[in-house]
Amino acid sequence: MDNNKSDSVLLDGVRSALIAFLITLGFSLVISIIFNISFFEDFNNLMSGNLGGDKGATATSIVRITVMIFNFSLFNTVGTIKFGILIFIFIPVIAFWLANKQINRKGNIDSSNVIVYVISSLIFALLQFFISLITKGNLVEGIPINFATFSNLFTTFILSLLIQLFIKLNYKSDSKNGGINAFKNTYRIMGLIGIIIILVALIMGFGNYSKHGILIIIAIILMLPNMIAYSFFYMIGLTMEFNDKLQEALSKYINIDLTFENNMYIRYLAIIIFALIVAYIVFKMDKDKLIRNAIIYSVSLGIFMGTLGYCSSINFIDIKFIGSIEFSVSNIFLSAFIPFVTVWIIVLIYYLIKKVKDVIKE
């Protein structure tokens, strides 16, 4: 790479990081202002218990909640608290999509794109660390916030890099890479099936709808991406784990068992559906490049599912007046490992079938 191209790549990375950072910060600020104007006083009264006190929104609360939303959109943690609401992922996705539009228009992914994304992710993560460092303190009485940790710095870097790669891989629908096309087709088919499953479950499962209609509609909007992700995990044979307090609260509104422990046939059917999807994708691949495509396909699908497993976990420990809420896929490692292995099992089955056919022909 010559000096001019190196300078161009560096400038692209810096520009991408700054634009994405400002857009993410802008979205977070707007949400923070809405929250502060509409809900902050009630939220503060609930958390601190000081009813009647002058605890309205201030410039400090707006700034700190802005940084909280910024970090929540990247699924960063503060102490034991993790806010894995997937709808927030649209903030950095939109930010990086806008920041990298010019770069992503230029053909398929190459080494210069990857370098730009690495530089952009690193600068973005450093900016996240800086704003988190200068805004740490108490949000309200008894709720300290501090997102300025090296673990959050690392996860911000990794997630921003994965977001940019995901956008690039999906920017052109006519990709010539069989493995990437297989990955895209798989999560799109799973997403469509997941939406159908969730809509049926919501229609059948929600009780007392007339009494809590608005709250339920808001909850559905906020949690729909999470619920679709959870349907992905059921398709690979995993379940969701949540603590007793949350299960008790959910049972007031939902008349279905989210673990499906008493409906094993539904879980088996979901696993069969996933295996059939992967088999359909693998059997349609270019057979001359099957191993190469299978490597890209299995790695991409494994990383995607593992990232979903990490990002969709929710963990509130000993929050005042709320208690403890824990909700996550039963095993994050397996959420990445099972899809990876499934692809290779299907590939092996394909080769065995091909071998049997060859023997019969002889």
C-alpha positions in Angstrom: 0.0 0.0 0.0 1.6 3.3 -1.1 1.8 6.4 1.1 -1.1 8.2 -0.7 -3.4 5.3 -0.3 -2.3 4.8 3.4 -3.2 8.5 4.1 -6.5 8.1 2.3 -7.4 5.0 4.4 -6.4 6.7 7.6 -8.5 9.8 6.8 -11.4 7.6 5.8 -11.2 5.8 9.2 -11.0 9.0 11.2 -13.8 10.6 9.3 -16.0 7.5 9.6 -15.4 7.3 13.4 -16.2 11.0 14.0 -19.3 11.0 11.9 -20.6 7.7 13.5 -19.7 9.1 16.9 -21.6 12.4 16.4 -24.7 10.6 14.9 -24.8 8.1 17.7 -24.4 10.9 20.3 -27.1 12.9 18.5 -29.6 10.0 18.6 -28.8 9.4 22.3 -29.2 13.1 23.1 -32.6 13.2 21.5 -33.8 10.1 23.4 -32.3 11.5 26.6 -34.1 14.8 26.3 -37.4 13.0 25.7 -36.8 10.8 28.7 -35.8 13.7 30.9 -38.8 15.8 29.9 -41.3 13.0 30.2 -40.1 10.5 32.8 -37.1 11.6 34.7 -38.8 13.1 37.7 -41.0 10.0 38.2 -38.0 7.8 37.7 -36.0 9.7 40.3 -38.8 9.6 42.8 -39.1 5.8 42.3 -35.4 5.2 42.7 -34.6 7.6 45.5 -38.0 7.5 47.3 -37.9 11.2 47.9 -41.5 12.1 46.8 -42.2 15.8 46.5 -38.5 16.8 46.2 -37.3 19.1 43.5 -35.6 16.3 41.5 -36.5 17.3 37.9 -34.3 17.0 34.9 -31.1 19.1 34.8 -28.3 19.6 32.3 -26.3 17.0 34.3 -29.0 14.4 34.1 -29.5 15.0 30.3 -25.8 14.6 29.7 -25.4 11.5 31.8 -28.5 9.7 30.4 -27.2 10.6 26.9 -24.0 8.8 27.7 -25.9 5.9 29.2 -28.0 5.5 26.0 -24.9 5.7 23.9 -23.3 2.9 25.9 -26.6 0.8 26.0 -26.7 1.0 22.2 -23.3 -0.8 22.3 -24.4 -3.2 25.1 -21.8 -2.0 27.5 -22.1 -2.8 31.2 -21.9 -0.6 34.3 -21.0 -2.9 37.2 -23.3 -5.9 37.0 -26.0 -4.0 35.0 -26.3 -5.0 31.3 -29.2 -3.5 29.2 -29.4 -5.9 26.3 -32.4 -4.4 24.4 -31.6 -5.0 20.8 -33.7 -2.2 19.4 -30.9 0.2 20.5 -28.5 -1.5 18.1 -30.2 0.5 15.3 -28.5 3.7 16.6 -24.9 2.7 15.9 -26.0 0.7 12.8 -27.6 3.8 11.3 -24.6 5.9 12.4 -22.0 3.7 10.7 -24.2 3.1 7.6 -24.3 6.9 7.1 -20.7 7.3 8.0 -19.5 4.7 5.6 -21.8 5.2 2.6 -19.1 6.5 0.4 -16.7 3.7 1.2 -19.3 0.9 1.0 -20.3 2.0 -2.5 -16.9 1.0 -3.9 -17.3 -2.7 -4.8 -16.8 -5.7 -2.7 -14.9 -5.8 0.6 -11.1 -5.7 0.5 -8.1 -5.2 2.8 -8.4 -1.4 2.6 -12.0 -1.6 3.8 -11.1 -3.7 6.7 -8.3 -1.3 7.7 -10.7 1.6 7.5 -13.1 -0.2 9.8 -10.4 -1.1 12.3 -9.2 2.5 12.5 -12.8 3.8 12.7 -13.7 1.2 15.5 -10.6 2.1 17.5 -11.2 5.8 17.4 -14.9 5.3 18.1 -14.1 3.2 21.1 -11.6 5.8 22.4 -14.2 8.5 22.1 -16.7 6.3 24.0 -14.2 5.8 26.7 -13.5 9.6 27.0 -17.1 10.7 27.2 -17.8 7.9 29.7 -14.9 9.0 31.8 -15.9 12.7 32.1 -19.6 11.9 32.9 -19.2 9.2 35.5 -21.0 9.9 38.8 -24.5 9.4 40.3 -27.4 9.4 37.9 -29.8 9.7 40.9 -29.4 8.9 44.5 -27.8 5.5 44.9 -27.3 4.8 41.2 -23.7 5.4 40.3 -22.7 5.1 36.6 -19.3 4.5 35.2 -18.9 3.1 31.7 -15.3 4.1 31.4 -13.8 0.6 31.8 -11.3 -1.3 29.6 -13.8 -4.1 29.1 -16.3 -1.6 27.6 -13.5 -0.1 25.5 -12.8 -3.5 24.1 -16.5 -4.5 23.5 -17.2 -1.1 21.8 -14.2 -1.7 19.5 -15.3 -5.3 18.6 -19.0 -4.5 18.2 -18.3 -1.4 16.0 -16.0 -3.5 13.8 -18.6 -6.2 13.5 -21.4 -3.7 12.7 -19.3 -2.1 9.9 -18.4 -5.5 8.4 -22.1 -6.6 8.6 -23.2 -3.4 6.8 -20.6 -3.9 4.1 -21.4 -7.5 3.6 -25.1 -6.6 3.2 -24.6 -3.5 1.2 -24.7 -5.3 -2.2 -27.3 -8.0 -2.5 -25.5 -9.4 -5.6 -22.4 -10.6 -3.7 -20.4 -13.2 -5.7 -19.2 -14.8 -2.5 -21.2 -18.0 -2.0 -20.4 -18.2 1.7 -21.6 -14.6 2.4 -24.7 -15.2 0.3 -25.4 -18.3 2.3 -25.1 -16.4 5.6 -27.4 -13.6 4.4 -30.0 -16.1 3.2 -29.9 -18.0 6.4 -30.5 -15.1 8.8 -33.1 -13.6 6.5 -35.1 -16.9 6.4 -34.7 -17.4 10.1 -35.8 -13.8 10.7 -39.0 -14.3 8.6 -39.8 -17.5 10.5 -39.0 -15.8 13.8 -41.4 -12.9 13.1 -44.2 -15.4 12.3 -43.5 -17.4 15.5 -43.4 -14.3 17.6 -46.6 -12.8 16.2 -48.5 -16.1 16.7 -47.1 -16.3 20.3 -48.1 -12.7 21.1 -51.6 -13.2 19.7 -52.0 -16.5 21.7 -50.1 -15.5 24.8 -51.0 -12.0 26.0 -53.7 -11.9 28.5 -55.4 -8.9 30.1 -54.7 -7.0 26.9 -57.6 -4.5 27.3 -56.3 -3.4 30.7 -52.7 -2.9 29.8 -53.0 -2.2 26.0 -50.6 0.8 25.7 -48.0 -0.8 28.0 -48.1 -4.0 26.1 -47.8 -2.2 22.7 -44.8 -0.3 24.0 -43.2 -3.4 25.4 -43.7 -5.3 22.0 -42.1 -2.4 20.1 -39.1 -2.3 22.4 -38.7 -6.1 22.8 -39.6 -7.3 19.2 -35.9 -7.5 18.0 -35.0 -9.4 21.2 -37.9 -11.8 20.8 -36.9 -12.5 17.2 -33.3 -13.2 18.4 -34.7 -15.5 21.1 -36.6 -17.4 18.4 -33.2 -17.9 16.6 -31.8 -19.5 19.8 -34.8 -21.9 20.1 -34.1 -23.0 16.5 -30.6 -24.1 17.4 -31.8 -26.0 20.5 -31.1 -23.4 23.2 -33.5 -21.9 25.6 -33.8 -18.6 27.4 -33.0 -18.4 31.1 -34.6 -15.9 33.4 -34.9 -15.5 37.2 -38.0 -16.2 39.2 -38.9 -12.6 39.8 -39.0 -11.8 36.1 -40.9 -15.1 35.4 -43.5 -14.1 38.0 -43.9 -10.6 36.5 -44.2 -12.0 32.9 -46.8 -14.5 33.9 -49.2 -11.6 34.7 -49.2 -10.7 31.0 -48.1 -13.8 29.1 -49.9 -17.1 29.2 -47.1 -19.1 27.6 -44.1 -20.9 28.9 -41.1 -19.0 27.4 -38.8 -21.9 28.2 -41.0 -24.4 26.4 -39.9 -27.1 28.9 -43.4 -28.6 28.8 -43.7 -28.4 25.0 -40.6 -30.3 23.9 -42.2 -31.1 20.5 -42.1 -27.3 19.7 -38.4 -27.2 20.5 -37.7 -30.3 18.4 -39.7 -28.8 15.5 -37.7 -25.6 15.7 -34.4 -27.5 15.6 -35.6 -29.5 12.6 -36.5 -26.2 10.9 -33.1 -24.8 11.4 -31.4 -28.0 10.2 -33.6 -27.9 7.0 -32.7 -24.2 6.4 -29.0 -24.9 6.6 -29.3 -28.1 4.5 -31.3 -26.1 1.8 -28.5 -23.4 1.8 -25.6 -25.9 1.7 -27.1 -28.1 -1.0 -27.6 -25.0 -3.2 -23.9 -23.9 -2.9 -21.4 -24.1 -5.8 -20.1 -27.6 -5.3 -16.7 -26.7 -6.8 -16.1 -24.1 -4.0 -18.1 -25.9 -1.3 -15.3 -26.1 1.4 -14.3 -22.5 0.9 -17.9 -21.3 1.0 -18.7 -23.5 4.0 -15.8 -22.0 6.0 -17.0 -18.4 5.4 -20.6 -19.5 6.0 -20.0 -21.3 9.2 -17.7 -18.7 10.7 -20.1 -15.8 9.7 -23.2 -17.6 11.1 -21.3 -18.6 14.3 -20.1 -15.0 15.0 -23.5 -13.6 14.2 -25.4 -15.9 16.6 -22.7 -15.6 19.3 -22.9 -11.8 19.1 -26.7 -12.0 19.3 -26.3 -14.1 22.4 -24.1 -11.6 24.1 -26.0 -8.5 23.1 -29.5 -9.8 24.0 -28.6 -10.7 27.6 -30.2 -8.5 30.3 -28.9 -8.3 33.8 -30.2 -6.0 36.5 -28.9 -7.0 40.0 -30.4 -5.6 43.1 -31.9 -2.4 41.6 -33.9 -0.4 44.2 -37.7 -1.1 44.0 -37.1 -3.4 41.0 -34.9 -6.2 42.4 -33.0 -8.5 40.2 -33.8 -9.2 36.6 -31.8 -11.7 34.6 -32.6 -12.8 31.1 -30.2 -14.4 28.6 -29.7 -17.3 26.3 -28.8 -20.4 28.2 -25.2 -20.6 26.8 -23.5 -17.8 24.8 -20.7 -20.1 23.7 -23.1 -22.7 22.3 -25.1 -20.0 20.6 -22.0 -19.5 18.3 -20.7 -23.1 18.4 -23.9 -24.9 17.4 -24.5 -23.0 14.1 -20.9 -23.5 13.2 -21.0 -27.2 13.8 -24.4 -27.6 12.1 -23.0 -26.2 8.8 -20.2 -28.8 8.9 -22.5 -31.7 9.8 -24.7 -30.8 6.8 -21.6 -30.5 4.6 -20.5 -34.0 5.8 -24.0 -35.4 5.1 -23.8 -33.9 1.6 -20.5 -35.6 0.9 -21.8 -38.9 2.3 -24.9 -38.7 0.0 -22.6 -37.9 -3.0 -20.4 -40.8 -2.1 -23.3 -43.2 -1.9 -24.6 -42.0 -5.3 -21.2 -42.5 -6.9 -21.0 -46.0 -5.5 -24.5 -46.9 -6.8 -23.6 -45.5 -10.3 -20.5 -47.8 -10.4 
